[in-house]
């Protein structure tokens, strides 16, 4: 857990079925919502998951504000 904002450095990702960094989670959410292009994803494994956008939108971290 980092001391700056009291959030963990990684969270459990339902898409990857394992840990994902807060940064990669945030990027994935922004791509899911159309704010960024898929080319910014550092975790390209996300795109291989069937219905990844629906699963991302259903995640408990999807609406989490990090700041």
Secondary structure, 3 states (H helix, E strand, C coil): CCCCCCCCCEEEECCCCEEEEHHHHHHHHHHHCCCCCHHHCCCHHHHHCCCHHHHHHCCCCCCCCCC
